[in-house]
Amino acid sequence: MRVAVLGAGADVGRVISFALAQSDLLTEGDELVLIGRREGKSAFVVRGMAEDFSEAFADKRLRIVPSLDPNDAWGDAVIVVASAPDPAHFTRLFHRERLAEDNCHLLLRLMPTLRQNRDRISWVIAVTNPNELAVWLISEALQSERVIATGALVDSWRFRLELARDLNTEPHRLQAWAGGEHGPAMLFFWSTVRVDGEPLPTEVIGRLRCPSRSELERKKAEAFAVAEKVLGTEGLDAAYRALRPFPPEVRTIVKSYLTHTSGAKTGGIAAQAVLHLLRATRSETPMLLCAQCVSPFGTIGLPVAINRFGVTPRPDLLSDDERQTLQQVGAEVSEKLRRLRESVTR
C-alpha cells in the first residue's frame, strides 16, 4: 500500500501523517510519502518528519519517504491537506472568502500534476478547505468519482458530541449526521439521529433543534458575537462556556472556530476522519458515513456508502424535507464554486 500526504509539513498535515503511520492501515512494507513545499520551512520539516517517523515506527518496517515534488502524489490514496497560510485568530471567520480564493489558486496549480498521475491514483481524500472546491476540482482533473472529503464526517462527529451533552449520554450511543457545506451552509440531518438505534422523540427534537435555517443563522451570528467578546476579555475557556446555552447545531459550528483560534487547529478530528474514510476505501462491505463527494445534489456533504469499489451517495436515508434542503444548498454551493473559479482564472 502506498499513501501520499500532500501538505504533510503543515500543522494538520503532521497530525494526519502521524496518525497514518501509527494506524493498523499501514503495515510492513507499506509506503508513506510525506510531501512538502520547496519554499519555506516545509522543505526541512518533511525531511525531519521522515527521520523521526522512521525511528519511531522502525518495528513496523514502514517505508517513510520525504518529498518536495507534487509529482509524488500518487498511490492507493492521496491525502490532500495542502493549504494557503491561515493564521489562527478569531477573525478567520471573516477571511473565509480570502482563504477560499487562495486555496483555489493553489488547487488549480496542482491540477495538471494530479491529472498526469490519474492512472496511478486510486482514491483521494481531501482535507483542504473549501472541501467542496477540492472535491470538485480534483474529481474533474482525475475524471474519477473516488474523491471524497472529510468535512461532513467531522461535522457529524461534532454534532453527535454536542447532542450527547444535551441528552446527558455517551457519544458512542448516538448516531447523528451532518452535511451540506463544510462551512456557512452546514446542514443537520435530524431524521438520522438515533440513541441506541432508536429515533429521538419528536418533542425532544423540537426542544433541541433550531426550527428553521433563518433561526439557525440568527442564533449563529449571536453566538459568534458572544464568543468573540468573551474570548477577547476572559479567554478561551470562558468562550467555550459562553456557548453552552446555544442550541447544539450552533455549538457544532462556532466551537470549531474557537478551537482553531487556540492555535491547535483541528488536526485530531481531521486525522480520525481520514483514517475512517481510508478504512472504508479498503473494505469489501460498504460502510455508511457522511462525506463530501460529487452527487446528484452537487458537490456537497451527505450520507454515502463507501467500499473499495467506489462511493455511492445515499440521500434516500434522509427525510423528504432534508433532501429538498440539500438540493437547495447543493445548488447554492455549486454556484459559489463556479463564481470562485471564474474569479481566479480571469
C-alpha positions in Angstrom: 0.0 0.0 0.0 1.2 3.5 -0.9 -0.3 6.6 0.8 0.9 10.1 -0.1 0.2 13.1 2.1 0.2 16.3 0.0 0.8 19.1 2.5 2.4 16.9 5.2 4.6 19.6 6.6 1.8 21.9 7.9 0.1 21.7 11.3 -2.8 19.5 10.3 -0.7 17.5 7.8 1.7 16.5 10.5 -1.1 15.2 12.8 -2.6 13.2 9.9 0.7 11.8 8.8 1.5 10.6 12.4 -2.0 9.0 12.7 -1.4 7.2 9.4 2.0 5.9 10.5 0.6 4.8 13.8 -2.5 3.1 12.5 -3.0 -0.5 11.5 -3.8 0.6 8.0 -0.1 0.7 7.2 1.9 -2.4 7.9 5.3 -3.9 7.0 6.4 -2.9 3.5 3.9 -0.2 3.0 5.0 3.3 2.0 4.0 6.7 3.5 5.1 9.6 1.3 5.4 13.0 3.1 5.2 15.8 0.5 6.0 19.3 1.4 6.8 22.6 -0.5 10.3 23.6 -1.6 9.6 27.1 -0.3 9.8 27.9 3.4 10.3 25.6 6.4 8.2 22.8 4.9 11.2 21.6 2.9 13.1 20.9 6.2 10.0 19.8 8.1 9.1 16.8 5.9 12.7 15.6 5.9 12.8 15.8 9.7 9.4 14.1 10.0 10.6 11.2 7.8 13.6 10.7 10.1 11.5 10.9 13.2 8.9 8.5 11.9 11.5 6.1 10.7 12.9 5.9 14.2 9.5 5.9 15.9 8.0 3.2 13.8 11.1 1.1 13.0 9.4 -2.0 14.3 6.6 -1.6 11.8 9.1 -1.6 8.9 7.2 1.1 7.0 9.0 2.9 4.2 8.8 6.6 5.1 9.7 8.8 2.1 10.1 12.6 2.3 9.4 14.6 -1.0 9.2 18.1 -2.2 7.8 17.1 -5.6 4.0 17.1 -6.1 4.6 14.5 -8.8 5.0 12.0 -6.0 1.3 12.5 -5.1 0.0 9.1 -6.3 -0.8 5.7 -4.8 -3.6 3.8 -3.2 -4.7 7.0 -1.5 -3.6 10.6 -1.8 -4.5 12.7 1.2 -4.7 16.4 0.1 -4.1 18.7 3.0 -2.2 21.4 1.2 -3.5 24.9 2.0 -2.6 28.5 1.8 -1.5 30.0 5.2 -4.4 30.5 7.5 -3.4 32.3 10.7 -5.2 31.1 13.9 -7.1 34.1 15.2 -10.8 34.7 15.6 -11.2 36.9 12.6 -10.7 33.8 10.5 -14.4 33.7 10.0 -14.2 37.0 8.1 -11.4 35.7 5.9 -13.2 32.6 4.6 -13.5 34.1 1.2 -9.9 35.1 1.1 -8.8 31.6 2.1 -11.2 30.1 -0.5 -9.6 32.3 -3.2 -6.0 31.5 -2.1 -6.7 27.7 -2.0 -8.5 27.9 -5.3 -5.3 29.3 -6.8 -3.3 26.6 -5.0 -5.5 23.7 -6.1 -5.6 24.9 -9.7 -1.8 24.9 -9.8 -1.8 21.3 -8.6 -4.4 20.0 -11.1 -2.0 19.4 -14.0 0.2 17.2 -11.8 -2.8 15.2 -10.4 -4.2 14.9 -14.0 -0.9 13.5 -15.1 -0.9 10.9 -12.3 -4.6 9.9 -12.6 -3.9 6.4 -13.7 -1.8 5.9 -10.6 -4.2 7.3 -8.1 -6.9 5.0 -6.7 -8.5 7.3 -4.1 -8.2 11.0 -3.0 -9.3 12.1 0.5 -9.4 15.9 0.7 -8.9 17.9 3.9 -8.2 21.2 2.2 -10.8 23.8 2.5 -13.2 24.6 1.0 -13.8 20.9 0.9 -16.4 21.2 -1.8 -14.0 23.1 -4.0 -11.2 20.5 -3.5 -13.5 17.6 -4.4 -15.0 19.3 -7.4 -11.6 20.3 -9.0 -9.8 17.0 -8.2 -12.7 14.9 -9.4 -12.7 16.8 -12.7 -8.9 16.5 -13.0 -8.9 12.8 -12.4 -12.1 12.1 -14.2 -12.9 10.0 -11.1 -15.7 9.7 -8.5 -13.3 8.2 -6.0 -12.7 11.6 -4.5 -14.2 12.3 -1.0 -13.6 14.9 1.7 -13.6 14.8 5.5 -15.8 17.8 6.3 -19.2 16.1 6.6 -17.8 13.3 8.8 -16.0 15.8 11.0 -19.2 17.9 11.3 -21.3 14.7 12.1 -18.9 13.8 15.0 -19.1 17.3 16.4 -22.9 17.3 16.1 -23.0 14.0 17.9 -20.9 15.2 20.8 -23.0 18.3 21.3 -26.2 16.2 21.2 -24.7 13.8 23.7 -24.0 16.6 26.1 -27.6 17.9 25.9 -29.0 14.4 26.2 -26.7 13.5 29.1 -25.4 10.3 27.4 -22.3 8.9 25.8 -21.4 9.9 22.2 -20.9 6.3 21.2 -24.6 5.6 21.9 -25.6 8.1 19.3 -25.8 8.3 15.5 -26.1 11.9 14.2 -25.2 13.0 10.7 -24.5 16.4 9.3 -23.7 17.5 5.8 -24.4 20.2 3.3 -21.5 22.7 3.1 -18.5 22.3 5.3 -18.9 25.9 6.2 -21.7 28.5 6.4 -24.4 26.3 4.8 -23.9 23.3 7.1 -27.0 21.1 7.4 -28.0 18.9 10.3 -29.9 15.7 9.4 -32.2 15.3 12.4 -34.0 12.4 10.9 -30.8 10.3 11.2 -30.4 10.9 14.9 -30.6 7.7 16.9 -29.9 6.8 20.5 -29.1 3.1 20.9 -30.6 2.6 17.5 -33.9 4.4 18.4 -35.0 7.7 16.9 -35.4 10.7 19.2 -39.0 11.5 20.3 -40.5 14.4 18.3 -40.8 16.6 21.4 -37.1 16.1 22.2 -36.1 17.1 18.7 -38.4 20.2 19.0 -36.7 21.2 22.2 -33.1 20.9 20.8 -33.1 22.0 17.2 -33.4 25.4 15.5 -36.8 25.5 13.9 -35.6 27.0 10.6 -32.4 27.9 8.6 -33.1 31.6 9.3 -33.3 31.0 13.0 -30.1 29.0 12.9 -28.4 31.9 11.1 -29.7 34.3 13.7 -28.5 32.2 16.6 -25.2 31.5 14.9 -24.5 35.3 14.5 -25.4 35.8 18.1 -23.1 33.0 19.2 -20.2 34.3 17.2 -20.6 37.8 18.7 -20.8 36.4 22.3 -17.8 34.1 21.7 -15.7 36.9 20.2 -16.5 39.3 23.1 -15.8 36.7 25.8 -12.6 35.4 24.0 -11.2 38.9 24.0 -11.9 39.7 27.6 -11.9 36.4 29.6 -10.1 33.9 27.4 -10.8 30.6 25.6 -12.2 28.5 28.5 -14.8 31.3 29.2 -15.6 31.5 25.5 -16.4 27.8 25.3 -18.5 28.1 28.4 -20.4 31.1 27.0 -21.7 28.9 24.1 -23.4 26.3 26.4 -26.8 27.9 26.3 -26.9 27.9 22.5 -28.5 25.0 20.5 -26.3 22.0 19.6 -26.3 23.0 15.9 -24.9 26.4 16.8 -22.3 25.0 19.1 -21.2 22.5 16.5 -20.3 25.3 14.1 -18.9 28.0 16.5 -16.8 25.8 18.7 -14.7 24.6 15.8 -13.7 28.2 15.1 -12.7 28.7 18.8 -10.6 25.5 18.6 -8.9 26.9 15.5 -8.3 30.2 17.3 -6.4 28.4 20.1 -3.6 27.6 17.6 -4.2 23.9 18.0 -6.1 23.9 14.6 -8.3 20.8 14.3 -5.8 18.2 13.3 -7.0 15.5 15.7 -10.5 15.2 14.3 -9.3 15.6 10.7 -6.9 12.7 11.2 -9.6 10.4 12.6 -11.8 11.3 9.7 -9.0 10.4 7.2 -8.5 7.1 8.9 -12.2 6.2 8.9 -12.6 7.1 5.2 -9.4 5.3 4.2 -10.5 2.2 6.1 -13.8 2.4 4.2 -12.0 2.5 0.8 -10.2 -0.8 1.8 -13.4 -2.5 2.9 -15.3 -5.2 0.9 -18.5 -4.3 2.8 -20.0 -0.8 2.2 -19.6 1.5 5.2 -22.2 4.2 5.8 -20.6 7.5 6.6 -21.0 11.2 5.7 -18.6 12.8 3.3 -18.3 15.5 0.6 -18.5 13.9 -2.8 -19.8 14.6 -6.3 -23.5 13.7 -6.2 -26.8 14.4 -8.0 -27.2 17.2 -5.5 -23.9 18.8 -6.5 -20.5 18.6 -4.7 -21.8 18.5 -1.2 -21.7 16.6 2.1 -24.3 13.8 2.5 -24.6 10.2 3.7 -22.6 7.9 1.5 -21.8 4.2 1.3 -18.1 3.6 0.6 -16.1 0.4 -0.1 -13.2 -0.5 -2.3 -15.4 -0.5 -5.3 -16.4 3.1 -5.0 -18.7 5.7 -3.3 -22.5 5.7 -3.6 -24.5 8.7 -2.4 -27.3 7.7 -0.1 -29.8 10.7 0.0 -32.5 8.1 0.4 -31.5 7.8 4.1 -32.7 11.4 4.6 -36.3 12.7 5.0 -38.1 14.4 2.1 -37.6 17.9 3.7 -33.9 17.2 4.3 -33.4 16.1 0.6 -35.2 19.2 -0.5 -32.9 21.5 1.6 -29.9 19.5 0.4 -30.9 20.1 -3.2 -31.2 23.8 -2.5 -27.9 24.1 -0.7 -26.1 22.0 -3.3 -27.3 24.4 -6.0 -26.1 27.4 -3.9 -22.7 25.8 -3.3 -22.3 24.8 -7.0 -22.9 28.4 -8.0 -20.5 29.7 -5.3 -17.8 27.4 -6.6 -18.4 28.3 -10.2 -18.1 32.0 -9.4 -14.9 31.4 -7.3 -13.2 29.5 -10.1 -14.2 32.2 -12.7 -12.8 34.9 -10.4 -9.4 33.4 -10.1 -9.0 32.3 -13.7 -9.8 35.7 -15.4 
